[in-house]
Amino acid sequence: MGDKKKKTFMFIRLVSAAGTGFFYAKRKSAKKALEKLEFRKYDPRCILEWPPFIAVPLGWRCGESTV
């Protein structure tokens, strides 16, 4: 059989911009990792039910500084 390249994926965390700590985990192609992701998704802990979710690295937690 021929040589097959393994697909490389990275996992990102979509954190609620409302500050509730709610997040979604998403798998993303590492080749297209240059652009920032921002989605409007449902947050059950928020009064505003559809806040924007911003992509951060998977190891990041709410309240940690990224500097």
PDB file of N, CA, C, O and CB in Angstrom:
ATOM      1  N   MET A   1       0.833  -1.174   0.000  1.00  0.00           N
ATOM      2  CA  MET A   1       0.000   0.000   0.000  1.00  0.00           C
ATOM      3  C   MET A   1       0.882   1.244   0.000  1.00  0.00           C
ATOM      4  O   MET A   1       2.054   1.180   0.373  1.00  0.00           O
ATOM      5  CB  MET A   1      -0.950  -0.006   1.207  1.00  0.00           C
ATOM      6  N   GLY A   2       0.332   2.344  -0.408  1.00  0.00           N
ATOM      7  CA  GLY A   2       1.090   3.591  -0.493  1.00  0.00           C
ATOM      8  C   GLY A   2       1.256   4.256   0.864  1.00  0.00           C
ATOM      9  O   GLY A   2       0.563   3.934   1.830  1.00  0.00           O
ATOM     10  N   ASP A   3       2.189   5.187   0.908  1.00  0.00           N
ATOM     11  CA  ASP A   3       2.393   5.953   2.141  1.00  0.00           C
ATOM     12  C   ASP A   3       1.250   6.933   2.317  1.00  0.00           C
ATOM     13  O   ASP A   3       0.910   7.679   1.399  1.00  0.00           O
ATOM     14  CB  ASP A   3       3.754   6.700   2.120  1.00  0.00           C
ATOM     15  N   LYS A   4       0.674   6.927   3.474  1.00  0.00           N
ATOM     16  CA  LYS A   4      -0.425   7.847   3.764  1.00  0.00           C
ATOM     17  C   LYS A   4       0.026   8.824   4.834  1.00  0.00           C
ATOM     18  O   LYS A   4       0.625   8.434   5.835  1.00  0.00           O
ATOM     19  CB  LYS A   4      -1.702   7.080   4.218  1.00  0.00           C
ATOM     20  N   LYS A   5      -0.263  10.075   4.617  1.00  0.00           N
ATOM     21  CA  LYS A   5       0.081  11.077   5.615  1.00  0.00           C
ATOM     22  C   LYS A   5      -0.970  11.062   6.714  1.00  0.00           C
ATOM     23  O   LYS A   5      -2.166  10.932   6.454  1.00  0.00           O
ATOM     24  CB  LYS A   5       0.194  12.487   4.977  1.00  0.00           C
ATOM     25  N   LYS A   6      -0.501  11.195   7.939  1.00  0.00           N
ATOM     26  CA  LYS A   6      -1.438  11.276   9.042  1.00  0.00           C
ATOM     27  C   LYS A   6      -2.020  12.686   9.095  1.00  0.00           C
ATOM     28  O   LYS A   6      -1.305  13.673   8.922  1.00  0.00           O
ATOM     29  CB  LYS A   6      -0.753  10.905  10.383  1.00  0.00           C
ATOM     30  N   LYS A   7      -3.292  12.760   9.330  1.00  0.00           N
ATOM     31  CA  LYS A   7      -3.912  14.068   9.465  1.00  0.00           C
ATOM     32  C   LYS A   7      -3.573  14.625  10.840  1.00  0.00           C
ATOM     33  O   LYS A   7      -3.679  13.927  11.849  1.00  0.00           O
ATOM     34  CB  LYS A   7      -5.452  13.986   9.258  1.00  0.00           C
ATOM     35  N   THR A   8      -3.177  15.853  10.869  1.00  0.00           N
ATOM     36  CA  THR A   8      -2.822  16.472  12.143  1.00  0.00           C
ATOM     37  C   THR A   8      -3.956  17.381  12.573  1.00  0.00           C
ATOM     38  O   THR A   8      -4.382  18.272  11.837  1.00  0.00           O
ATOM     39  CB  THR A   8      -1.487  17.263  12.036  1.00  0.00           C
ATOM     40  N   PHE A   9      -4.424  17.140  13.759  1.00  0.00           N
ATOM     41  CA  PHE A   9      -5.478  17.946  14.333  1.00  0.00           C
ATOM     42  C   PHE A   9      -5.008  18.500  15.662  1.00  0.00           C
ATOM     43  O   PHE A   9      -4.161  17.903  16.327  1.00  0.00           O
ATOM     44  CB  PHE A   9      -6.770  17.131  14.501  1.00  0.00           C
ATOM     45  N   MET A  10      -5.542  19.617  16.043  1.00  0.00           N
ATOM     46  CA  MET A  10      -5.281  20.162  17.359  1.00  0.00           C
ATOM     47  C   MET A  10      -6.630  20.472  17.997  1.00  0.00           C
ATOM     48  O   MET A  10      -7.604  20.773  17.307  1.00  0.00           O
ATOM     49  CB  MET A  10      -4.369  21.435  17.287  1.00  0.00           C
ATOM     50  N   PHE A  11      -6.670  20.395  19.298  1.00  0.00           N
ATOM     51  CA  PHE A  11      -7.894  20.681  20.009  1.00  0.00           C
ATOM     52  C   PHE A  11      -7.808  22.088  20.582  1.00  0.00           C
ATOM     53  O   PHE A  11      -6.777  22.491  21.119  1.00  0.00           O
ATOM     54  CB  PHE A  11      -8.147  19.638  21.121  1.00  0.00           C
ATOM     55  N   ILE A  12      -8.896  22.821  20.462  1.00  0.00           N
ATOM     56  CA  ILE A  12      -8.968  24.168  21.024  1.00  0.00           C
ATOM     57  C   ILE A  12     -10.161  24.239  21.949  1.00  0.00           C
ATOM     58  O   ILE A  12     -11.081  23.425  21.863  1.00  0.00           O
ATOM     59  CB  ILE A  12      -9.068  25.246  19.910  1.00  0.00           C
ATOM     60  N   ARG A  13     -10.140  25.201  22.819  1.00  0.00           N
ATOM     61  CA  ARG A  13     -11.231  25.419  23.756  1.00  0.00           C
ATOM     62  C   ARG A  13     -11.915  26.718  23.377  1.00  0.00           C
ATOM     63  O   ARG A  13     -11.258  27.749  23.236  1.00  0.00           O
ATOM     64  CB  ARG A  13     -10.724  25.454  25.233  1.00  0.00           C
ATOM     65  N   LEU A  14     -13.238  26.678  23.209  1.00  0.00           N
ATOM     66  CA  LEU A  14     -14.027  27.876  22.949  1.00  0.00           C
ATOM     67  C   LEU A  14     -14.616  28.321  24.283  1.00  0.00           C
ATOM     68  O   LEU A  14     -15.501  27.659  24.825  1.00  0.00           O
ATOM     69  CB  LEU A  14     -15.156  27.613  21.874  1.00  0.00           C
ATOM     70  N   VAL A  15     -14.124  29.447  24.814  1.00  0.00           N
ATOM     71  CA  VAL A  15     -14.518  29.937  26.132  1.00  0.00           C
ATOM     72  C   VAL A  15     -15.532  31.052  25.958  1.00  0.00           C
ATOM     73  O   VAL A  15     -15.383  31.898  25.077  1.00  0.00           O
ATOM     74  CB  VAL A  15     -13.288  30.432  26.941  1.00  0.00           C
ATOM     75  N   SER A  16     -16.563  31.059  26.792  1.00  0.00           N
ATOM     76  CA  SER A  16     -17.612  32.071  26.734  1.00  0.00           C
ATOM     77  C   SER A  16     -17.050  33.448  27.070  1.00  0.00           C
ATOM     78  O   SER A  16     -16.342  33.614  28.063  1.00  0.00           O
ATOM     79  CB  SER A  16     -18.755  31.715  27.692  1.00  0.00           C
ATOM     80  N   ALA A  17     -17.373  34.431  26.237  1.00  0.00           N
ATOM     81  CA  ALA A  17     -16.938  35.803  26.478  1.00  0.00           C
ATOM     82  C   ALA A  17     -17.764  36.458  27.581  1.00  0.00           C
ATOM     83  O   ALA A  17     -17.426  37.552  28.033  1.00  0.00           O
ATOM     84  CB  ALA A  17     -17.035  36.623  25.192  1.00  0.00           C
ATOM     85  N   ALA A  18     -18.839  35.808  28.022  1.00  0.00           N
ATOM     86  CA  ALA A  18     -19.663  36.342  29.099  1.00  0.00           C
ATOM     87  C   ALA A  18     -19.011  36.141  30.464  1.00  0.00           C
ATOM     88  O   ALA A  18     -19.473  36.705  31.456  1.00  0.00           O
ATOM     89  CB  ALA A  18     -21.034  35.689  29.079  1.00  0.00           C
ATOM     90  N   GLY A  19     -17.949  35.349  30.527  1.00  0.00           N
ATOM     91  CA  GLY A  19     -17.223  35.150  31.772  1.00  0.00           C
ATOM     92  C   GLY A  19     -17.841  34.129  32.708  1.00  0.00           C
ATOM     93  O   GLY A  19     -17.566  34.157  33.908  1.00  0.00           O
ATOM     94  N   THR A  20     -18.664  33.231  32.197  1.00  0.00           N
ATOM     95  CA  THR A  20     -19.304  32.226  33.045  1.00  0.00           C
ATOM     96  C   THR A  20     -18.416  31.013  33.281  1.00  0.00           C
ATOM     97  O   THR A  20     -18.682  30.220  34.184  1.00  0.00           O
ATOM     98  CB  THR A  20     -20.610  31.784  32.427  1.00  0.00           C
ATOM     99  N   GLY A  21     -17.369  30.857  32.484  1.00  0.00           N
ATOM    100  CA  GLY A  21     -16.500  29.695  32.608  1.00  0.00           C
ATOM    101  C   GLY A  21     -16.955  28.519  31.763  1.00  0.00           C
ATOM    102  O   GLY A  21     -16.288  27.485  31.736  1.00  0.00           O
ATOM    103  N   PHE A  22     -18.071  28.658  31.078  1.00  0.00           N
ATOM    104  CA  PHE A  22     -18.572  27.582  30.225  1.00  0.00           C
ATOM    105  C   PHE A  22     -17.725  27.524  28.955  1.00  0.00           C
ATOM    106  O   PHE A  22     -17.336  28.564  28.423  1.00  0.00           O
ATOM    107  CB  PHE A  22     -20.082  27.794  29.879  1.00  0.00           C
ATOM    108  N   PHE A  23     -17.435  26.308  28.462  1.00  0.00           N
ATOM    109  CA  PHE A  23     -16.603  26.173  27.269  1.00  0.00           C
ATOM    110  C   PHE A  23     -17.049  24.987  26.442  1.00  0.00           C
ATOM    111  O   PHE A  23     -17.728  24.085  26.933  1.00  0.00           O
ATOM    112  CB  PHE A  23     -15.132  26.026  27.649  1.00  0.00           C
ATOM    113  N   TYR A  24     -16.660  25.002  25.189  1.00  0.00           N
ATOM    114  CA  TYR A  24     -16.807  23.886  24.270  1.00  0.00           C
ATOM    115  C   TYR A  24     -15.402  23.496  23.821  1.00  0.00           C
ATOM    116  O   TYR A  24     -14.543  24.368  23.691  1.00  0.00           O
ATOM    117  CB  TYR A  24     -17.732  24.254  23.044  1.00  0.00           C
ATOM    118  N   ALA A  25     -15.147  22.226  23.583  1.00  0.00           N
ATOM    119  CA  ALA A  25     -13.886  21.768  23.005  1.00  0.00           C
ATOM    120  C   ALA A  25     -14.144  21.436  21.545  1.00  0.00           C
ATOM    121  O   ALA A  25     -15.159  20.825  21.210  1.00  0.00           O
ATOM    122  CB  ALA A  25     -13.307  20.527  23.779  1.00  0.00           C
ATOM    123  N   LYS A  26     -13.216  21.843  20.670  1.00  0.00           N
ATOM    124  CA  LYS A  26     -13.390  21.648  19.243  1.00  0.00           C
ATOM    125  C   LYS A  26     -12.090  21.155  18.633  1.00  0.00           C
ATOM    126  O   LYS A  26     -11.007  21.588  19.027  1.00  0.00           O
ATOM    127  CB  LYS A  26     -13.851  22.948  18.564  1.00  0.00           C
ATOM    128  N   ARG A  27     -12.199  20.255  17.679  1.00  0.00           N
ATOM    129  CA  ARG A  27     -11.044  19.754  16.947  1.00  0.00           C
ATOM    130  C   ARG A  27     -10.881  20.597  15.685  1.00  0.00           C
ATOM    131  O   ARG A  27     -11.846  20.843  14.963  1.00  0.00           O
ATOM    132  CB  ARG A  27     -11.204  18.233  16.599  1.00  0.00           C
ATOM    133  N   LYS A  28      -9.643  21.037  15.427  1.00  0.00           N
ATOM    134  CA  LYS A  28      -9.380  21.923  14.308  1.00  0.00           C
ATOM    135  C   LYS A  28      -8.142  21.440  13.570  1.00  0.00           C
ATOM    136  O   LYS A  28      -7.211  20.927  14.190  1.00  0.00           O
ATOM    137  CB  LYS A  28      -9.204  23.381  14.783  1.00  0.00           C
ATOM    138  N   SER A  29      -8.125  21.599  12.266  1.00  0.00           N
ATOM    139  CA  SER A  29      -6.968  21.223  11.469  1.00  0.00           C
ATOM    140  C   SER A  29      -5.792  22.121  11.818  1.00  0.00           C
ATOM    141  O   SER A  29      -5.952  23.338  11.918  1.00  0.00           O
ATOM    142  CB  SER A  29      -7.288  21.306   9.965  1.00  0.00           C
ATOM    143  N   ALA A  30      -4.628  21.545  12.003  1.00  0.00           N
ATOM    144  CA  ALA A  30      -3.447  22.317  12.364  1.00  0.00           C
ATOM    145  C   ALA A  30      -2.959  23.163  11.189  1.00  0.00           C
ATOM    146  O   ALA A  30      -2.264  24.157  11.397  1.00  0.00           O
ATOM    147  CB  ALA A  30      -2.333  21.387  12.841  1.00  0.00           C
ATOM    148  N   LYS A  31      -3.305  22.792   9.980  1.00  0.00           N
ATOM    149  CA  LYS A  31      -2.887  23.565   8.814  1.00  0.00           C
ATOM    150  C   LYS A  31      -3.607  24.913   8.749  1.00  0.00           C
ATOM    151  O   LYS A  31      -3.052  25.884   8.233  1.00  0.00           O
ATOM    152  CB  LYS A  31      -3.147  22.771   7.534  1.00  0.00           C
ATOM    153  N   LYS A  32      -4.818  24.981   9.260  1.00  0.00           N
ATOM    154  CA  LYS A  32      -5.603  26.209   9.213  1.00  0.00           C
ATOM    155  C   LYS A  32      -5.660  26.882  10.578  1.00  0.00           C
ATOM    156  O   LYS A  32      -6.634  27.565  10.894  1.00  0.00           O
ATOM    157  CB  LYS A  32      -7.013  25.917   8.715  1.00  0.00           C
ATOM    158  N   ALA A  33      -4.631  26.695  11.382  1.00  0.00           N
ATOM    159  CA  ALA A  33      -4.634  27.181  12.755  1.00  0.00           C
ATOM    160  C   ALA A  33      -4.286  28.662  12.872  1.00  0.00           C
ATOM    161  O   ALA A  33      -4.229  29.182  13.986  1.00  0.00           O
ATOM    162  CB  ALA A  33      -3.673  26.377  13.573  1.00  0.00           C
ATOM    163  N   LEU A  34      -4.053  29.347  11.775  1.00  0.00           N
ATOM    164  CA  LEU A  34      -3.614  30.735  11.843  1.00  0.00           C
ATOM    165  C   LEU A  34      -4.740  31.702  12.195  1.00  0.00           C
ATOM    166  O   LEU A  34      -4.506  32.687  12.896  1.00  0.00           O
ATOM    167  CB  LEU A  34      -3.002  31.135  10.532  1.00  0.00           C
ATOM    168  N   GLU A  35      -5.942  31.443  11.728  1.00  0.00           N
ATOM    169  CA  GLU A  35      -7.037  32.378  11.990  1.00  0.00           C
ATOM    170  C   GLU A  35      -7.664  32.118  13.359  1.00  0.00           C
ATOM    171  O   GLU A  35      -7.708  30.981  13.828  1.00  0.00           O
ATOM    172  CB  GLU A  35      -8.104  32.272  10.891  1.00  0.00           C
ATOM    173  N   LYS A  36      -8.141  33.172  13.981  1.00  0.00           N
ATOM    174  CA  LYS A  36      -8.820  33.071  15.273  1.00  0.00           C
ATOM    175  C   LYS A  36     -10.265  32.640  15.031  1.00  0.00           C
ATOM    176  O   LYS A  36     -10.913  33.089  14.086  1.00  0.00           O
ATOM    177  CB  LYS A  36      -8.763  34.429  16.052  1.00  0.00           C
ATOM    178  N   LEU A  37     -10.748  31.774  15.890  1.00  0.00           N
ATOM    179  CA  LEU A  37     -12.138  31.339  15.785  1.00  0.00           C
ATOM    180  C   LEU A  37     -12.992  32.099  16.793  1.00  0.00           C
ATOM    181  O   LEU A  37     -12.573  32.337  17.926  1.00  0.00           O
ATOM    182  CB  LEU A  37     -12.257  29.814  16.012  1.00  0.00           C
ATOM    183  N   GLU A  38     -14.169  32.467  16.376  1.00  0.00           N
ATOM    184  CA  GLU A  38     -15.140  33.070  17.282  1.00  0.00           C
ATOM    185  C   GLU A  38     -16.522  32.628  16.805  1.00  0.00           C
ATOM    186  O   GLU A  38     -16.895  32.854  15.654  1.00  0.00           O
ATOM    187  CB  GLU A  38     -15.011  34.651  17.319  1.00  0.00           C
ATOM    188  N   PHE A  39     -17.262  32.008  17.691  1.00  0.00           N
ATOM    189  CA  PHE A  39     -18.595  31.508  17.372  1.00  0.00           C
ATOM    190  C   PHE A  39     -19.600  32.080  18.348  1.00  0.00           C
ATOM    191  O   PHE A  39     -19.243  32.473  19.459  1.00  0.00           O
ATOM    192  CB  PHE A  39     -18.631  29.970  17.400  1.00  0.00           C
ATOM    193  N   ARG A  40     -20.841  32.126  17.940  1.00  0.00           N
ATOM    194  CA  ARG A  40     -21.938  32.436  18.851  1.00  0.00           C
ATOM    195  C   ARG A  40     -22.651  31.117  19.124  1.00  0.00           C
ATOM    196  O   ARG A  40     -23.281  30.538  18.239  1.00  0.00           O
ATOM    197  CB  ARG A  40     -22.926  33.529  18.248  1.00  0.00           C
ATOM    198  N   LYS A  41     -22.539  30.656  20.366  1.00  0.00           N
ATOM    199  CA  LYS A  41     -23.122  29.372  20.746  1.00  0.00           C
ATOM    200  C   LYS A  41     -23.951  29.545  22.012  1.00  0.00           C
ATOM    201  O   LYS A  41     -23.902  30.594  22.655  1.00  0.00           O
ATOM    202  CB  LYS A  41     -22.018  28.303  20.956  1.00  0.00           C
ATOM    203  N   TYR A  42     -24.697  28.538  22.361  1.00  0.00           N
ATOM    204  CA  TYR A  42     -25.567  28.580  23.532  1.00  0.00           C
ATOM    205  C   TYR A  42     -24.760  28.418  24.816  1.00  0.00           C
ATOM    206  O   TYR A  42     -23.931  27.514  24.922  1.00  0.00           O
ATOM    207  CB  TYR A  42     -26.640  27.489  23.440  1.00  0.00           C
ATOM    208  N   ASP A  43     -25.003  29.293  25.789  1.00  0.00           N
ATOM    209  CA  ASP A  43     -24.371  29.214  27.106  1.00  0.00           C
ATOM    210  C   ASP A  43     -25.480  29.074  28.148  1.00  0.00           C
ATOM    211  O   ASP A  43     -26.208  30.037  28.389  1.00  0.00           O
ATOM    212  CB  ASP A  43     -23.472  30.480  27.394  1.00  0.00           C
ATOM    213  N   PRO A  44     -25.629  27.901  28.772  1.00  0.00           N
ATOM    214  CA  PRO A  44     -26.727  27.698  29.721  1.00  0.00           C
ATOM    215  C   PRO A  44     -26.571  28.482  31.017  1.00  0.00           C
ATOM    216  O   PRO A  44     -27.550  28.645  31.746  1.00  0.00           O
ATOM    217  CB  PRO A  44     -26.847  26.243  30.042  1.00  0.00           C
ATOM    218  N   ARG A  45     -25.373  28.974  31.329  1.00  0.00           N
ATOM    219  CA  ARG A  45     -25.151  29.715  32.570  1.00  0.00           C
ATOM    220  C   ARG A  45     -25.305  31.221  32.409  1.00  0.00           C
ATOM    221  O   ARG A  45     -25.066  31.965  33.360  1.00  0.00           O
ATOM    222  CB  ARG A  45     -23.783  29.412  33.101  1.00  0.00           C
ATOM    223  N   CYS A  46     -25.687  31.672  31.260  1.00  0.00           N
ATOM    224  CA  CYS A  46     -25.674  33.096  30.949  1.00  0.00           C
ATOM    225  C   CYS A  46     -27.086  33.615  30.736  1.00  0.00           C
ATOM    226  O   CYS A  46     -27.948  32.910  30.211  1.00  0.00           O
ATOM    227  CB  CYS A  46     -24.819  33.367  29.711  1.00  0.00           C
ATOM    228  N   ILE A  47     -27.314  34.863  31.151  1.00  0.00           N
ATOM    229  CA  ILE A  47     -28.606  35.501  30.902  1.00  0.00           C
ATOM    230  C   ILE A  47     -28.746  35.789  29.411  1.00  0.00           C
ATOM    231  O   ILE A  47     -29.787  35.508  28.817  1.00  0.00           O
ATOM    232  CB  ILE A  47     -28.751  36.810  31.732  1.00  0.00           C
ATOM    233  N   LEU A  48     -27.699  36.348  28.809  1.00  0.00           N
ATOM    234  CA  LEU A  48     -27.639  36.495  27.363  1.00  0.00           C
ATOM    235  C   LEU A  48     -27.311  35.105  26.812  1.00  0.00           C
ATOM    236  O   LEU A  48     -26.180  34.637  26.946  1.00  0.00           O
ATOM    237  CB  LEU A  48     -26.564  37.588  26.916  1.00  0.00           C
ATOM    238  N   GLU A  49     -28.287  34.450  26.198  1.00  0.00           N
ATOM    239  CA  GLU A  49     -28.140  33.024  25.918  1.00  0.00           C
ATOM    240  C   GLU A  49     -27.168  32.679  24.795  1.00  0.00           C
ATOM    241  O   GLU A  49     -26.712  31.538  24.723  1.00  0.00           O
ATOM    242  CB  GLU A  49     -29.458  32.462  25.590  1.00  0.00           C
ATOM    243  N   TRP A  50     -26.840  33.614  23.924  1.00  0.00           N
ATOM    244  CA  TRP A  50     -25.968  33.308  22.793  1.00  0.00           C
ATOM    245  C   TRP A  50     -24.758  34.248  22.764  1.00  0.00           C
ATOM    246  O   TRP A  50     -24.623  35.027  21.820  1.00  0.00           O
ATOM    247  CB  TRP A  50     -26.751  33.407  21.474  1.00  0.00           C
ATOM    248  N   PRO A  51     -23.883  34.199  23.760  1.00  0.00           N
ATOM    249  CA  PRO A  51     -22.711  35.080  23.748  1.00  0.00           C
ATOM    250  C   PRO A  51     -21.651  34.547  22.778  1.00  0.00           C
ATOM    251  O   PRO A  51     -21.708  33.379  22.391  1.00  0.00           O
ATOM    252  CB  PRO A  51     -22.116  35.214  25.172  1.00  0.00           C
ATOM    253  N   PRO A  52     -20.701  35.371  22.387  1.00  0.00           N
ATOM    254  CA  PRO A  52     -19.614  34.862  21.544  1.00  0.00           C
ATOM    255  C   PRO A  52     -18.673  33.964  22.348  1.00  0.00           C
ATOM    256  O   PRO A  52     -18.424  34.206  23.529  1.00  0.00           O
ATOM    257  CB  PRO A  52     -18.827  36.029  20.919  1.00  0.00           C
ATOM    258  N   PHE A  53     -18.167  32.949  21.705  1.00  0.00           N
ATOM    259  CA  PHE A  53     -17.179  32.044  22.290  1.00  0.00           C
ATOM    260  C   PHE A  53     -15.876  32.254  21.536  1.00  0.00           C
ATOM    261  O   PHE A  53     -15.857  32.215  20.306  1.00  0.00           O
ATOM    262  CB  PHE A  53     -17.649  30.540  22.222  1.00  0.00           C
ATOM    263  N   ILE A  54     -14.784  32.476  22.263  1.00  0.00           N
ATOM    264  CA  ILE A  54     -13.501  32.815  21.678  1.00  0.00           C
ATOM    265  C   ILE A  54     -12.546  31.636  21.851  1.00  0.00           C
ATOM    266  O   ILE A  54     -12.510  31.007  22.908  1.00  0.00           O
ATOM    267  CB  ILE A  54     -12.921  34.099  22.322  1.00  0.00           C
ATOM    268  N   ALA A  55     -11.770  31.343  20.802  1.00  0.00           N
ATOM    269  CA  ALA A  55     -10.841  30.213  20.823  1.00  0.00           C
ATOM    270  C   ALA A  55      -9.593  30.554  21.631  1.00  0.00           C
ATOM    271  O   ALA A  55      -8.981  31.605  21.441  1.00  0.00           O
ATOM    272  CB  ALA A  55     -10.452  29.809  19.392  1.00  0.00           C
ATOM    273  N   VAL A  56      -9.228  29.646  22.536  1.00  0.00           N
ATOM    274  CA  VAL A  56      -7.994  29.749  23.320  1.00  0.00           C
ATOM    275  C   VAL A  56      -7.333  28.373  23.304  1.00  0.00           C
ATOM    276  O   VAL A  56      -8.006  27.384  23.014  1.00  0.00           O
ATOM    277  CB  VAL A  56      -8.278  30.238  24.802  1.00  0.00           C
ATOM    278  N   PRO A  57      -6.036  28.277  23.607  1.00  0.00           N
ATOM    279  CA  PRO A  57      -5.390  26.962  23.649  1.00  0.00           C
ATOM    280  C   PRO A  57      -6.060  26.050  24.674  1.00  0.00           C
ATOM    281  O   PRO A  57      -6.660  26.534  25.634  1.00  0.00           O
ATOM    282  CB  PRO A  57      -3.898  27.111  23.976  1.00  0.00           C
ATOM    283  N   LEU A  58      -5.967  24.759  24.481  1.00  0.00           N
ATOM    284  CA  LEU A  58      -6.694  23.799  25.303  1.00  0.00           C
ATOM    285  C   LEU A  58      -6.268  23.809  26.762  1.00  0.00           C
ATOM    286  O   LEU A  58      -7.108  23.582  27.633  1.00  0.00           O
ATOM    287  CB  LEU A  58      -6.517  22.426  24.746  1.00  0.00           C
ATOM    288  N   GLY A  59      -4.994  24.061  27.069  1.00  0.00           N
ATOM    289  CA  GLY A  59      -4.523  24.035  28.445  1.00  0.00           C
ATOM    290  C   GLY A  59      -4.911  25.265  29.259  1.00  0.00           C
ATOM    291  O   GLY A  59      -4.719  25.274  30.475  1.00  0.00           O
ATOM    292  N   TRP A  60      -5.450  26.299  28.625  1.00  0.00           N
ATOM    293  CA  TRP A  60      -5.780  27.558  29.277  1.00  0.00           C
ATOM    294  C   TRP A  60      -7.032  27.405  30.130  1.00  0.00           C
ATOM    295  O   TRP A  60      -7.980  26.732  29.723  1.00  0.00           O
ATOM    296  CB  TRP A  60      -5.975  28.668  28.237  1.00  0.00           C
ATOM    297  N   ARG A  61      -7.047  28.021  31.309  1.00  0.00           N
ATOM    298  CA  ARG A  61      -8.226  27.997  32.181  1.00  0.00           C
ATOM    299  C   ARG A  61      -8.686  29.422  32.447  1.00  0.00           C
ATOM    300  O   ARG A  61      -7.907  30.364  32.299  1.00  0.00           O
ATOM    301  CB  ARG A  61      -7.920  27.262  33.518  1.00  0.00           C
ATOM    302  N   CYS A  62      -9.923  29.584  32.833  1.00  0.00           N
ATOM    303  CA  CYS A  62     -10.466  30.913  33.118  1.00  0.00           C
ATOM    304  C   CYS A  62      -9.694  31.554  34.258  1.00  0.00           C
ATOM    305  O   CYS A  62      -9.420  30.897  35.263  1.00  0.00           O
ATOM    306  CB  CYS A  62     -11.968  30.832  33.465  1.00  0.00           C
ATOM    307  N   GLY A  63      -9.344  32.803  34.123  1.00  0.00           N
ATOM    308  CA  GLY A  63      -8.659  33.523  35.175  1.00  0.00           C
ATOM    309  C   GLY A  63      -7.143  33.484  35.066  1.00  0.00           C
ATOM    310  O   GLY A  63      -6.464  34.235  35.766  1.00  0.00           O
ATOM    311  N   GLU A  64      -6.590  32.627  34.202  1.00  0.00           N
ATOM    312  CA  GLU A  64      -5.138  32.581  34.037  1.00  0.00           C
ATOM    313  C   GLU A  64      -4.712  33.670  33.067  1.00  0.00           C
ATOM    314  O   GLU A  64      -5.429  33.975  32.114  1.00  0.00           O
ATOM    315  CB  GLU A  64      -4.674  31.187  33.535  1.00  0.00           C
ATOM    316  N   SER A  65      -3.559  34.250  33.306  1.00  0.00           N
ATOM    317  CA  SER A  65      -3.052  35.236  32.361  1.00  0.00           C
ATOM    318  C   SER A  65      -2.347  34.512  31.220  1.00  0.00           C
ATOM    319  O   SER A  65      -1.729  33.469  31.430  1.00  0.00           O
ATOM    320  CB  SER A  65      -2.092  36.238  33.061  1.00  0.00           C
ATOM    321  N   THR A  66      -2.438  35.057  30.028  1.00  0.00           N
ATOM    322  CA  THR A  66      -1.819  34.432  28.867  1.00  0.00           C
ATOM    323  C   THR A  66      -0.475  35.058  28.545  1.00  0.00           C
ATOM    324  O   THR A  66       0.117  34.738  27.515  1.00  0.00           O
ATOM    325  CB  THR A  66      -2.734  34.531  27.666  1.00  0.00           C
ATOM    326  N   VAL A  67       0.022  35.943  29.398  1.00  0.00           N
ATOM    327  CA  VAL A  67       1.288  36.638  29.138  1.00  0.00           C
ATOM    328  C   VAL A  67       2.451  35.790  29.573  1.00  0.00           C
ATOM    329  O   VAL A  67       3.603  36.203  29.435  1.00  0.00           O
ATOM    330  CB  VAL A  67       1.330  37.989  29.852  1.00  0.00           C
TER     331      VAL A  67
END
